[in-house]
């Protein structure tokens, strides 16, 4: 096996691009990633395209619009983990010697649904009973408040931190700071969650170039090393489930730490799946960033904010950047690349060397989640 490096990445600003097609959304990100890597499209050996709602042959439609063809294109549907799974497949192809240079794309266009909660698969028994993702996370939030002795203000503080970071990110959908009072006064969605505690729907795209160590050295590129890539699916279990113990994320993170040979204490930057404010607090514990029951203390202390011990979602996360499902996992990797290369501008994490990205998704009855992807990256100084 050979080492795999992310050597270039780009994204478009997340938002409502109602007039754009999937190809129209993704093409600028693809061209930007190739330019960032300093390579021509002719060097690509394989392409992996993650999306959730793009329909048939999304990746081929994107490449066709750019005049790229004749190479393998794999389309990936893995709910919110689709883009991150595309990155994992690109990394594995390079590691296994199947490709020297691979491209991972993440793209989705949620404005096609006209707003509201995203549609889930009707054959699922809980979906037939009316479950939607805001309700699932609201139940988690209520349990968190009960078991952790937390207050609704703690949930709101996640959104405040997110917006503070997002205000520094030109690619974020929301770029204005808010107060705890404004968050709690925003429109109720599912008690205790309000509108500003739910990620915005929108459209977006991101792309990264993954390259073998030998090709990187030959071309004189730096990039960042992929120290670990882990994909897990959920384990079905009927009956009682601890809503504050997301085992799929915890198990994925544990495997990623083992593969990378690090511990959570080594992390400088984390981009995690904060689709709702409560998710960030739960994932602090699941990813080992703090001990069980310590997530509100970690948030209040500023440890997870810019300037803190381990900066969580310097991009503003999904709460500010937006969550165009298939694009999010790739956009996380682009943010991490910029952070580890010192290119993140006003939101730069000082001397960032090790980073983790985490995305999970797909509500299915009996599962914590349907899919989870965790990656660990290390800065490449040479």
Phi, psi and omega in degrees: 000146178251159177287151178241138182231141169271118187247358178193149179199155179201159174212164171262165176292129178289143181170202182256101181250067190298332184272355184270145171274174175299318178295321179295326177289316189277330186304314179298324179293318179297311180297322179294321179293318178296317178295320180297322178282342180075033180233162175269156179299334182295344179279347183290134177257339182197152180227138177235126186240116179262134177199167176242331188228022186275347180083192187290137172057042181301312181299318180295323178296321179295311182294324179299321179295338180259001180074026180253130179200179175082004179238160180297135175233124180244126177264135188239121171246110178218042182054222183295342180270006185301310180295317179294327176292323176299319177298316180299318179295321177296317179297315181295322178297319179290315180301322184274002178079012178281340180209145172272325181225125180230150180245133173246130180241142170231132184205144169199154182231096186271346177294347178296342182266353175078010178106174180084184180293148181290147180290138176248168186287123188292340181286346178289134186296323180287326176296320178296335177274358174106009182291140172226161187297321176302325179291322178300312182288332175295321177295321177297319180296316180297321179293322179297314179300321181289313188276330185263356182065027181273169179243162179299333178297329178295318177298317182295327181297332176298314180294324178298313178298315180302313181292327178295318176290316182298331179297342180263000186249110181293349180262359182280147177290320178249127184230035178233139178285153179224165177254165176303318181297320179293321179298313183289336180273352179290166190304131177296138178247301176208112188307130008264013184277134175252175186304317183286357175258009179239137181295144179284145171280154182176196183236153179182170179202151177210159180209148176225150176256125179250133188223150176290157180299320182294317178294320178299314181295321181296324182267356178072035182261157183257286177068204177221144182278136174276105183276336179200144171220123186227132174236128176235151168252163183284156176258120183291134176209125179273164177084207186298139174221133177286109185288349179259006181236081181285088189297330182296321178287318180297316180293321179296316180296317179302316180294323180293318178299319180295315180296320182279345182072035180229177173235166179304331181294343181277349186283139174255327184225139174226127170251108184242169189277087181259059180299332175222155186304319182298330183300319182299316181295319179294320183284338171308313184285316183297325181273000177078017179287338175207168178286161177302132180088358184256004188293320179293323177297318180299316180295310183298326184286344183087007181299331183260006178263166175307129185094353182270185186294310175224115188277119182259125178055058175298339177290345190102351178064186181294331181297329180250317182289333186099165186224071173283076191358287185294338182277337194297316182296324178285321178299324175300317181294322177298315179301315180297319178302312180298321180295314184288342177259005178070032185244020187267008174064225186294342181259015183298131173275123186299128175051044179289128182236328183229134184220156178229140171241144185216129175215140183217153181182173179095093179281117178228136180305131178089354180246145169301306170207164182280326184208149177215138177232130176231131176236147172240135182233149177233140178298137177256112183274348181212000000 
